[in-house]
């Protein structure tokens, strides 16, 4: 075999080896999903004349809740933050908006506003979002809010409201739907809290 043909044969073998081991192969494209944070009250009610005004301040984000990746706990207790499944807005922002809309649809308030509305509120609700994730090992998703309700400058009540929903699997879509169901459960709990005040 001549030196030239030997070099050609080695070149073919090297190309085949590279092709076979996939060094040059492109990774499969995975599409990113973006999920809105919503919790719709089943029935929208109209408020009676003279109903109080409720101000819902922007919720602060608890540790680890400033990211937009959908989160769930692994069986070993570590937190998975999904890169390919994202909330459309940071969870605290989305939950604040969902809570305002839910309470506005409750028929208990003449208006549900943010802190800069210009209206003088009868009641003010503020707090922190401390959990917004799936827990597949426990078969549930959980949304937890630490809240303070004031009338004027006076403390009315201080409570932790937890919403839960069944979660069968650690599939991102299942985690998303269970977390939003847990959010609706938490919103209903907040409505009961404010109504009792």
N, CA, C and O of each residue as an XYZ file, in Angstrom:
788
protein
N       0.852     -1.182      0.000
C       0.000      0.000      0.000
C       0.892      1.238      0.000
O       1.859      1.327      0.756
N       0.553      2.167     -0.845
C       1.375      3.381     -0.969
C       1.074      4.321      0.195
O       0.009      4.225      0.805
N       2.005      5.233      0.511
C       1.748      6.194      1.592
C       0.492      7.024      1.357
O      -0.230      7.334      2.305
N       0.221      7.386      0.102
C      -0.962      8.203     -0.203
C      -2.254      7.456      0.080
O      -3.185      8.004      0.670
N      -2.303      6.161     -0.360
C      -3.534      5.400     -0.135
C      -3.723      5.107      1.346
O      -4.856      5.024      1.821
N      -2.605      4.946      2.094
C      -2.706      4.714      3.539
C      -3.321      5.945      4.231
O      -4.167      5.810      5.115
N      -2.876      7.160      3.811
C      -3.426      8.380      4.403
C      -4.924      8.528      4.091
O      -5.698      8.957      4.947
N      -5.317      8.182      2.894
C      -6.721      8.268      2.497
C      -7.579      7.315      3.320
O      -8.671      7.666      3.767
N      -7.056      6.088      3.514
C      -7.793      5.085      4.281
C      -7.957      5.525      5.742
O      -9.020      5.339      6.334
N      -6.901      6.107      6.316
C      -6.973      6.593      7.695
C      -7.964      7.745      7.811
O      -8.672      7.854      8.812
N      -8.021      8.615      6.785
C      -8.967      9.730      6.795
C     -10.404      9.257      6.801
O     -11.239      9.802      7.523
N     -10.701      8.231      5.991
C     -12.059      7.669      5.931
C     -12.428      7.050      7.274
O     -13.547      7.228      7.757
N     -11.480      6.316      7.885
C     -11.740      5.663      9.168
C     -12.003      6.704     10.265
O     -12.889      6.526     11.100
N     -11.218      7.797     10.251
C     -11.402      8.837     11.267
C     -12.753      9.520     11.117
O     -13.430      9.794     12.108
N     -13.144      9.795      9.876
C     -14.440     10.431      9.629
C     -15.578      9.538     10.079
O     -16.562     10.015     10.643
N     -15.447      8.239      9.831
C     -16.486      7.298     10.234
C     -16.592      7.232     11.747
O     -17.690      7.169     12.299
N     -15.435      7.246     12.421
C     -15.434      7.179     13.877
C     -16.086      8.412     14.478
O     -16.854      8.303     15.434
N     -15.790      9.586     13.929
C     -16.390     10.811     14.432
C     -17.894     10.832     14.211
O     -18.658     11.252     15.080
N     -18.305     10.374     13.042
C     -19.737     10.339     12.746
C     -20.449      9.357     13.653
O     -21.562      9.625     14.105
N     -19.819      8.221     13.924
C     -20.443      7.197     14.745
C     -20.571      7.599     16.203
O     -21.550      7.232     16.852
N     -19.610      8.345     16.736
C     -19.675      8.684     18.154
C     -20.505      9.931     18.401
O     -20.752     10.279     19.556
N     -20.935     10.605     17.367
C     -21.847     11.723     17.513
C     -21.205     12.999     18.010
O     -21.913     13.875     18.506
N     -19.891     13.144     17.899
C     -19.223     14.353     18.365
C     -19.738     15.573     17.616
O     -19.899     16.647     18.195
N     -19.993     15.398     16.328
C     -20.435     16.517     15.501
C     -21.957     16.642     15.422
O     -22.475     17.572     14.805
N     -22.668     15.708     16.046
C     -24.125     15.742     15.964
C     -24.677     16.907     16.788
O     -24.171     17.210     17.868
N     -25.717     17.551     16.267
C     -26.351     18.661     16.970
C     -27.323     18.118     18.020
O     -27.991     17.113     17.778
N     -27.410     18.776     19.193
C     -28.385     18.327     20.194
C     -29.805     18.574     19.699
O     -30.061     19.505     18.935
N     -30.715     17.730     20.146
C     -32.113     17.881     19.739
C     -32.666     19.195     20.300
O     -32.379     19.560     21.440
N     -33.455     19.897     19.492
C     -34.037     21.170     19.914
C     -35.213     20.894     20.850
O     -36.092     20.095     20.527
N     -35.228     21.549     22.003
C     -36.339     21.437     22.945
C     -36.993     22.806     23.052
O     -36.346     23.784     23.424
N     -38.265     22.869     22.728
C     -38.978     24.147     22.742
C     -39.283     24.575     24.170
O     -39.652     23.748     25.003
N     -39.131     25.855     24.453
C     -39.428     26.383     25.777
C     -40.908     26.743     25.857
O     -41.453     27.353     24.938
N     -41.554     26.367     26.956
C     -42.957     26.697     27.184
C     -43.049     27.799     28.224
O     -42.341     27.778     29.231
N     -43.929     28.766     27.972
C     -44.143     29.876     28.898
C     -45.594     29.809     29.371
O     -46.521     29.772     28.563
N     -45.775     29.794     30.694
C     -47.090     29.570     31.286
C     -47.571     30.827     32.023
O     -46.838     31.364     32.853
N     -48.785     31.302     31.735
C     -49.343     32.427     32.504
C     -49.769     31.962     33.895
O     -50.142     30.803     34.080
N     -49.714     32.857     34.858
C     -50.168     32.552     36.219
C     -51.572     33.103     36.369
O     -51.777     34.316     36.400
N     -52.540     32.193     36.463
C     -53.956     32.585     36.521
C     -54.681     31.763     37.570
O     -54.330     30.612     37.832
N     -55.692     32.367     38.164
C     -56.603     31.648     39.061
C     -57.960     32.318     38.937
O     -58.187     33.372     39.530
N     -58.851     31.726     38.183
C     -60.161     32.348     37.940
C     -61.182     31.856     38.967
O     -61.348     30.653     39.171
N     -61.850     32.795     39.596
C     -62.924     32.435     40.517
C     -64.070     31.842     39.709
O     -64.428     32.386     38.665
N     -64.662     30.719     40.176
C     -65.704     30.056     39.370
C     -66.881     30.956     39.018
O     -67.419     30.872     37.914
N     -67.288     31.823     39.955
C     -68.429     32.715     39.726
C     -67.998     34.136     40.071
O     -67.382     34.370     41.111
N     -68.328     35.089     39.186
C     -68.031     36.504     39.449
C     -69.283     37.162     40.003
O     -70.351     37.099     39.393
N     -69.145     37.796     41.166
C     -70.282     38.418     41.831
C     -70.130     39.936     41.829
O     -69.017     40.459     41.829
N     -71.264     40.633     41.826
C     -71.260     42.098     41.878
C     -71.284     42.549     43.327
O     -71.948     41.942     44.167
N     -70.554     43.620     43.614
C     -70.496     44.146     44.974
C     -71.718     45.002     45.266
O     -72.210     45.689     44.371
N     -72.221     44.979     46.495
C     -73.351     45.844     46.856
C     -72.895     47.296     46.983
O     -71.700     47.549     47.135
N     -73.813     48.246     46.925
C     -73.444     49.663     47.106
C     -72.775     49.877     48.466
O     -73.186     49.302     49.473
N     -71.743     50.712     48.471
C     -71.063     51.017     49.719
C     -70.105     49.950     50.203
O     -69.630     50.014     51.337
N     -69.809     48.960     49.356
C     -68.868     47.907     49.758
C     -67.483     48.514     49.981
O     -67.124     49.494     49.327
N     -66.713     47.948     50.889
C     -65.407     48.537     51.219
C     -64.412     48.421     50.069
O     -64.585     47.622     49.149
N     -63.376     49.233     50.147
C     -62.276     49.194     49.187
C     -61.125     48.413     49.818
O     -60.735     48.675     50.956
N     -60.587     47.455     49.067
C     -59.471     46.637     49.534
C     -58.228     46.948     48.712
O     -58.262     46.879     47.483
N     -57.141     47.287     49.377
C     -55.853     47.459     48.702
C     -55.038     46.185     48.906
O     -54.852     45.734     50.036
N     -54.555     45.610     47.812
C     -53.677     44.444     47.879
C     -52.298     44.892     47.420
O     -52.073     45.140     46.235
N     -51.385     44.992     48.366
C     -50.019     45.418     48.040
C     -49.288     44.291     47.301
O     -49.642     43.117     47.419
N     -48.264     44.677     46.539
C     -47.480     43.675     45.815
C     -46.839     42.716     46.809
O     -46.186     43.143     47.761
N     -47.030     41.416     46.585
C     -46.420     40.406     47.446
C     -44.914     40.387     47.252
O     -44.434     40.523     46.126
N     -44.179     40.223     48.311
C     -42.737     40.016     48.182
C     -42.475     38.534     47.907
O     -43.315     37.680     48.193
N     -41.309     38.247     47.354
C     -40.959     36.878     46.984
C     -40.088     36.256     48.061
O     -39.075     36.833     48.456
N     -40.477     35.087     48.534
C     -39.668     34.354     49.487
C     -38.401     33.837     48.833
O     -38.239     33.973     47.621
N     -37.498     33.246     49.606
C     -36.234     32.733     49.066
C     -36.454     31.765     47.903
O     -37.246     30.828     48.003
N     -35.743     32.005     46.800
C     -35.817     31.128     45.631
C     -36.998     31.381     44.723
O     -37.142     30.710     43.701
N     -37.857     32.343     45.071
C     -39.063     32.574     44.274
C     -38.963     33.796     43.381
O     -39.978     34.321     42.921
N     -37.735     34.252     43.133
C     -37.558     35.369     42.202
C     -37.265     34.882     40.787
O     -37.208     35.686     39.857
N     -37.078     33.569     40.612
C     -36.841     32.996     39.281
C     -38.175     32.638     38.640
O     -39.176     32.457     39.333
N     -38.182     32.536     37.305
C     -39.431     32.228     36.600
C     -39.546     30.754     36.209
O     -40.578     30.343     35.680
N     -38.518     29.957     36.457
C     -38.593     28.541     36.112
C     -39.601     27.804     36.982
O     -39.684     28.049     38.186
N     -40.374     26.892     36.371
C     -41.320     26.059     37.128
C     -40.507     25.168     38.075
O     -39.504     24.579     37.672
N     -40.944     25.076     39.327
C     -40.159     24.382     40.343
C     -40.897     23.170     40.907
O     -42.118     23.178     41.064
N     -40.118     22.126     41.207
C     -40.643     21.021     41.998
C     -39.519     20.372     42.791
O     -38.347     20.448     42.423
N     -39.909     19.730     43.894
C     -38.952     19.047     44.754
C     -38.710     17.637     44.243
O     -39.654     16.909     43.936
N     -37.441     17.255     44.154
C     -37.083     15.883     43.812
C     -37.254     14.993     45.041
O     -37.362     15.499     46.158
N     -37.279     13.670     44.846
C     -37.438     12.758     45.998
C     -36.357     12.934     47.058
O     -36.605     12.671     48.235
N     -35.147     13.380     46.662
C     -34.075     13.564     47.647
C     -34.164     14.907     48.372
O     -33.308     15.228     49.197
N     -35.198     15.689     48.065
C     -35.388     16.971     48.742
C     -34.758     18.156     48.033
O     -34.972     19.299     48.437
N     -33.981     17.905     46.977
C     -33.376     19.011     46.233
C     -34.427     19.660     45.332
O     -35.415     19.028     44.955
N     -34.202     20.906     45.002
C     -35.158     21.672     44.203
C     -34.766     21.652     42.735
O     -33.628     21.965     42.385
N     -35.719     21.280     41.872
C     -35.505     21.342     40.425
C     -36.178     22.598     39.902
O     -37.370     22.805     40.126
N     -35.413     23.447     39.198
C     -35.953     24.640     38.535
C     -35.856     24.387     37.035
O     -34.757     24.308     36.484
N     -36.997     24.261     36.379
C     -37.006     23.829     34.985
C     -36.644     24.977     34.039
O     -37.217     26.064     34.110
N     -35.691     24.714     33.164
C     -35.249     25.733     32.207
C     -36.205     25.839     31.027
O     -36.362     26.919     30.457
N     -36.837     24.750     30.658
C     -37.668     24.726     29.459
C     -39.140     25.042     29.738
O     -39.926     25.185     28.801
N     -39.515     25.152     31.002
C     -40.879     25.527     31.375
C     -40.790     26.705     32.325
O     -40.311     26.581     33.452
N     -41.264     27.864     31.846
C     -41.113     29.113     32.573
C     -42.472     29.749     32.827
O     -43.377     29.660     31.997
N     -42.604     30.395     33.989
C     -43.772     31.236     34.223
C     -43.607     32.528     33.430
O     -42.486     32.998     33.235
N     -44.708     33.098     32.974
C     -44.648     34.303     32.141
C     -44.111     35.501     32.916
O     -43.503     36.397     32.330
N     -44.329     35.521     34.216
C     -43.825     36.588     35.091
C     -43.294     35.926     36.355
O     -43.618     34.768     36.614
N     -42.490     36.627     37.148
C     -42.054     36.053     38.426
C     -43.267     35.674     39.277
O     -44.265     36.395     39.275
N     -43.200     34.555     40.006
C     -44.382     34.068     40.732
C     -45.047     35.082     41.656
O     -46.275     35.162     41.677
N     -44.280     35.861     42.422
C     -44.905     36.819     43.345
C     -45.748     37.845     42.589
O     -46.824     38.232     43.042
N     -45.248     38.279     41.436
C     -45.997     39.238     40.607
C     -47.276     38.614     40.067
O     -48.342     39.227     40.109
N     -47.162     37.392     39.559
C     -48.330     36.709     39.014
C     -49.370     36.384     40.070
O     -50.569     36.510     39.821
N     -48.921     35.966     41.249
C     -49.856     35.634     42.330
C     -50.553     36.899     42.835
O     -51.746     36.859     43.137
N     -49.839     38.010     42.931
C     -50.463     39.274     43.333
C     -51.599     39.637     42.382
O     -52.695     39.985     42.821
N     -51.337     39.555     41.090
C     -52.356     39.892     40.092
C     -53.542     38.927     40.177
O     -54.696     39.353     40.126
N     -53.254     37.629     40.306
C     -54.328     36.635     40.392
C     -55.180     36.863     41.636
O     -56.401     36.717     41.588
N     -54.543     37.218     42.744
C     -55.264     37.454     43.991
C     -56.164     38.685     43.874
O     -57.308     38.659     44.329
N     -55.660     39.756     43.272
C     -56.490     40.959     43.089
C     -57.719     40.633     42.232
O     -58.836     41.035     42.557
N     -57.501     39.912     41.149
C     -58.621     39.580     40.262
C     -59.645     38.689     40.969
O     -60.852     38.885     40.824
N     -59.157     37.715     41.729
C     -60.050     36.799     42.450
C     -60.910     37.571     43.451
O     -62.129     37.403     43.495
N     -60.261     38.420     44.255
C     -60.995     39.167     45.275
C     -61.941     40.196     44.655
O     -63.003     40.472     45.214
N     -61.569     40.767     43.505
C     -62.460     41.691     42.801
C     -63.715     40.982     42.316
O     -64.782     41.590     42.233
N     -63.589     39.687     41.990
C     -64.730     38.906     41.503
C     -65.570     38.321     42.637
O     -66.593     37.685     42.384
N     -65.146     38.532     43.880
C     -65.841     37.918     45.016
C     -67.141     38.623     45.372
O     -67.986     38.051     46.061
N     -67.314     39.880     44.904
C     -68.511     40.641     45.239
C     -68.491     41.228     46.638
O     -69.511     41.741     47.099
N     -67.365     41.168     47.321
C     -67.271     41.665     48.691
C     -66.739     43.098     48.767
O     -66.826     43.744     49.812
N     -66.182     43.597     47.640
C     -65.499     44.885     47.678
C     -65.965     45.792     46.541
O     -66.213     45.347     45.421
N     -66.074     47.075     46.869
C     -66.417     48.039     45.834
C     -65.295     48.182     44.831
O     -65.536     48.472     43.660
N     -64.061     47.980     45.286
C     -62.894     48.000     44.406
C     -61.763     47.239     45.091
O     -61.632     47.251     46.315
N     -60.953     46.580     44.272
C     -59.724     45.941     44.753
C     -58.596     46.587     43.972
O     -58.542     46.477     42.747
N     -57.695     47.260     44.675
C     -56.725     48.128     44.012
C     -55.310     47.822     44.479
O     -55.091     47.109     45.459
N     -54.353     48.389     43.739
C     -52.963     48.351     44.141
C     -52.668     49.503     45.089
O     -53.558     50.297     45.395
N     -51.434     49.602     45.555
C     -51.099     50.625     46.559
C     -51.107     52.060     46.027
O     -51.204     53.002     46.814
N     -51.007     52.241     44.710
C     -50.907     53.594     44.148
C     -52.153     53.993     43.365
O     -52.065     54.743     42.393
N     -53.305     53.496     43.786
C     -54.532     53.757     43.022
C     -55.080     55.158     43.244
O     -55.810     55.674     42.398
N     -54.740     55.782     44.367
C     -55.325     57.077     44.698
C     -56.578     56.961     45.536
O     -57.053     57.965     46.067
N     -57.137     55.748     45.673
C     -58.308     55.534     46.524
C     -57.861     55.266     47.955
O     -56.809     54.669     48.184
N     -58.661     55.707     48.909
C     -58.368     55.427     50.318
C     -58.981     54.070     50.672
O     -60.205     53.944     50.702
N     -58.158     53.054     50.940
C     -58.718     51.722     51.198
C     -59.293     51.582     52.604
O     -58.816     52.199     53.556
N     -60.327     50.756     52.705
C     -60.870     50.390     54.013
C     -59.965     49.352     54.673
O     -59.697     49.408     55.873
N     -59.504     48.404     53.859
C     -58.635     47.321     54.326
C     -57.404     47.262     53.437
O     -57.461     47.598     52.254
N     -56.292     46.833     54.019
C     -55.055     46.650     53.253
C     -54.491     45.265     53.531
O     -54.323     44.862     54.682
N     -54.201     44.541     52.444
C     -53.644     43.193     52.545
C     -52.236     43.214     51.983
O     -52.008     43.721     50.884
N     -51.295     42.668     52.729
C     -49.914     42.601     52.254
C     -49.270     41.323     52.775
O     -49.788     40.678     53.686
N     -48.125     40.965     52.180
C     -47.465     39.758     52.668
C     -46.408     39.237     51.719
O     -45.852     39.974     50.905
N     -46.144     37.940     51.846
C     -45.039     37.301     51.134
C     -45.493     35.964     50.570
O     -46.212     35.210     51.225
N     -45.063     35.682     49.346
C     -45.255     34.366     48.751
C     -44.094     33.494     49.209
O     -42.942     33.791     48.892
N     -44.375     32.423     49.950
C     -43.301     31.606     50.518
C     -43.178     30.224     49.882
O     -42.184     29.533     50.104
N     -44.169     29.811     49.097
C     -44.068     28.532     48.377
C     -44.919     28.606     47.119
O     -46.027     29.142     47.130
N     -44.375     28.052     46.021
C     -45.091     28.022     44.738
C     -44.452     26.909     43.911
O     -43.691     27.171     42.980
N     -44.774     25.651     44.266
C     -44.048     24.541     43.657
C     -44.821     23.239     43.762
O     -45.807     23.125     44.490
N     -44.332     22.253     42.999
C     -44.860     20.908     43.066
C     -44.020     20.043     43.997
O     -42.815     20.251     44.142
N     -44.673     19.075     44.623
C     -43.988     18.101     45.472
C     -44.457     16.706     45.054
O     -45.284     16.104     45.740
N     -43.936     16.182     43.933
C     -44.420     14.898     43.420
C     -44.314     13.751     44.420
O     -45.184     12.880     44.446
N     -43.265     13.733     45.243
C     -43.106     12.644     46.209
C     -44.249     12.625     47.221
O     -44.596     11.567     47.746
N     -44.836     13.795     47.497
C     -45.974     13.880     48.414
C     -47.304     13.901     47.670
O     -48.369     13.937     48.285
N     -47.232     13.877     46.329
C     -48.442     13.855     45.521
C     -49.232     15.136     45.551
O     -50.459     15.112     45.451
N     -48.537     16.283     45.689
C     -49.267     17.548     45.764
C     -48.431     18.703     45.243
O     -47.208     18.619     45.131
N     -49.135     19.786     44.927
C     -48.516     21.080     44.680
C     -48.964     21.993     45.806
O     -50.039     21.812     46.376
N     -48.124     22.982     46.123
C     -48.428     23.843     47.268
C     -48.135     25.302     46.942
O     -47.101     25.627     46.358
N     -49.057     26.172     47.325
C     -48.879     27.626     47.250
C     -49.137     28.158     48.653
O     -50.200     27.929     49.230
N     -48.148     28.874     49.198
C     -48.267     29.352     50.580
C     -48.025     30.856     50.647
O     -47.084     31.378     50.050
N     -48.901     31.545     51.391
C     -48.843     32.999     51.534
C     -48.825     33.366     53.012
O     -49.665     32.899     53.781
N     -47.878     34.192     53.407
C     -47.859     34.752     54.758
C     -48.434     36.160     54.656
O     -47.839     37.027     54.017
N     -49.599     36.397     55.287
C     -50.359     37.623     55.036
C     -50.644     38.408     56.314
O     -50.756     37.851     57.406
N     -50.757     39.720     56.132
C     -51.160     40.644     57.193
C     -52.314     41.479     56.644
O     -52.224     42.026     55.544
N     -53.389     41.574     57.407
C     -54.548     42.383     57.022
C     -54.693     43.523     58.018
O     -54.702     43.302     59.229
N     -54.806     44.746     57.502
C     -54.952     45.932     58.351
C     -56.199     46.717     57.959
O     -56.605     46.756     56.798
N     -56.790     47.343     58.981
C     -57.870     48.302     58.748
C     -57.328     49.653     59.198
O     -57.132     49.886     60.391
N     -57.087     50.547     58.232
C     -56.367     51.764     58.558
C     -54.944     51.380     58.959
O     -54.276     50.651     58.225
N     -54.480     51.847     60.084
C     -53.157     51.447     60.555
C     -53.202     50.331     61.579
O     -52.168     49.962     62.137
N     -54.403     49.780     61.839
C     -54.568     48.787     62.904
C     -54.513     47.372     62.354
O     -55.143     47.060     61.344
N     -53.757     46.522     63.027
C     -53.660     45.122     62.635
C     -54.974     44.411     62.922
O     -55.482     44.448     64.043
N     -55.522     43.759     61.891
C     -56.751     42.986     62.047
C     -56.418     41.516     62.265
O     -56.917     40.894     63.203
N     -55.582     40.967     61.405
C     -55.201     39.565     61.541
C     -53.899     39.302     60.793
O     -53.511     40.058     59.903
N     -53.244     38.231     61.167
C     -51.977     37.815     60.566
C     -52.047     36.297     60.425
O     -52.165     35.580     61.419
N     -51.975     35.813     59.189
C     -52.187     34.382     58.969
C     -51.300     33.858     57.843
O     -50.830     34.617     56.996
N     -51.083     32.542     57.853
C     -50.467     31.836     56.728
C     -51.571     31.055     56.033
O     -52.245     30.233     56.653
N     -51.750     31.311     54.757
C     -52.761     30.629     53.947
C     -52.039     29.677     52.998
O     -51.125     30.081     52.280
N     -52.454     28.414     52.998
C     -51.831     27.409     52.132
C     -52.873     26.808     51.207
O     -53.921     26.339     51.650
N     -52.570     26.829     49.916
C     -53.409     26.156     48.932
C     -52.715     24.897     48.456
O     -51.502     24.891     48.242
N     -53.483     23.829     48.290
C     -52.901     22.555     47.849
C     -53.737     21.960     46.731
O     -54.932     22.230     46.614
N     -53.081     21.140     45.908
C     -53.776     20.416     44.841
C     -53.049     19.107     44.598
O     -51.848     19.002     44.844
N     -53.768     18.122     44.120
C     -53.199     16.802     43.855
C     -52.246     16.864     42.672
O     -52.531     17.519     41.670
N     -51.108     16.175     42.792
C     -50.109     16.103     41.726
C     -49.669     14.655     41.592
O     -49.169     14.055     42.543
N     -49.861     14.097     40.397
C     -49.584     12.681     40.202
C     -48.155     12.393     39.760
O     -47.635     11.311     40.033
N     -47.503     13.353     39.075
C     -46.222     13.042     38.461
C     -45.362     14.293     38.358
O     -45.862     15.416     38.426
N     -44.049     14.080     38.192
C     -43.109     15.199     38.056
C     -42.942     15.606     36.601
O     -41.848     15.992     36.191
N     -44.001     15.528     35.820
C     -43.996     16.014     34.439
C     -44.283     17.515     34.483
O     -45.215     17.931     35.171
N     -43.511     18.341     33.769
C     -43.692     19.796     33.889
C     -45.130     20.268     33.728
O     -45.604     21.087     34.515
N     -45.832     19.757     32.713
C     -47.210     20.197     32.492
C     -48.091     19.870     33.696
O     -48.952     20.666     34.070
N     -47.878     18.707     34.300
C     -48.666     18.323     35.470
C     -48.348     19.225     36.652
O     -49.245     19.611     37.402
N     -47.077     19.563     36.821
C     -46.679     20.467     37.903
C     -47.325     21.837     37.710
O     -47.828     22.425     38.667
N     -47.314     22.344     36.488
C     -47.919     23.649     36.202
C     -49.401     23.640     36.559
O     -49.864     24.521     37.283
N     -50.146     22.667     36.066
C     -51.593     22.651     36.281
C     -51.927     22.454     37.763
O     -52.863     23.069     38.274
N     -51.171     21.608     38.448
C     -51.421     21.394     39.872
C     -51.084     22.654     40.676
O     -51.799     22.990     41.620
N     -50.011     23.350     40.315
C     -49.634     24.571     41.026
C     -50.696     25.646     40.850
O     -51.015     26.359     41.802
N     -51.250     25.775     39.644
C     -52.301     26.771     39.411
C     -53.594     26.395     40.134
O     -54.330     27.273     40.582
N     -53.870     25.108     40.250
C     -55.034     24.670     41.036
C     -54.823     24.981     42.514
O     -55.752     25.393     43.209
N     -53.591     24.782     42.988
C     -53.273     25.129     44.376
C     -53.377     26.635     44.595
O     -53.770     27.076     45.676
N     -53.031     27.424     43.586
C     -53.167     28.878     43.682
C     -54.638     29.266     43.850
O     -54.966     30.123     44.671
N     -55.515     28.638     43.079
C     -56.949     28.923     43.218
C     -57.432     28.565     44.623
O     -58.243     29.286     45.204
N     -56.938     27.457     45.165
C     -57.292     27.049     46.525
C     -56.807     28.088     47.532
O     -57.516     28.410     48.486
N     -55.590     28.617     47.321
C     -55.058     29.655     48.212
C     -55.875     30.943     48.106
O     -56.153     31.580     49.123
N     -56.259     31.332     46.901
C     -57.075     32.543     46.714
C     -58.407     32.413     47.441
O     -58.879     33.374     48.049
N     -59.018     31.229     47.381
C     -60.272     31.003     48.097
C     -60.051     31.130     49.604
O     -60.908     31.653     50.318
N     -58.905     30.653     50.086
C     -58.588     30.789     51.501
C     -58.398     32.232     51.915
O     -58.820     32.627     53.002
N     -57.764     33.029     51.055
C     -57.593     34.458     51.333
C     -58.953     35.153     51.354
O     -59.195     36.008     52.206
N     -59.827     34.804     50.444
C     -61.167     35.393     50.433
C     -61.898     35.116     51.740
O     -62.546     36.004     52.293
N     -61.796     33.891     52.232
C     -62.446     33.560     53.508
C     -61.836     34.355     54.670
O     -62.543     34.804     55.572
N     -60.516     34.516     54.627
C     -59.825     35.281     55.671
C     -60.312     36.730     55.701
O     -60.633     37.260     56.765
N     -60.365     37.367     54.528
C     -60.753     38.772     54.458
C     -62.237     38.930     54.802
O     -62.625     39.901     55.452
N     -63.063     37.975     54.367
C     -64.493     38.037     54.664
C     -64.752     37.961     56.167
O     -65.652     38.627     56.680
N     -63.969     37.154     56.867
C     -64.137     37.011     58.310
C     -63.770     38.289     59.052
O     -64.223     38.517     60.174
N     -62.944     39.125     58.418
C     -62.523     40.378     59.061
C     -63.558     41.468     58.863
O     -63.371     42.590     59.336
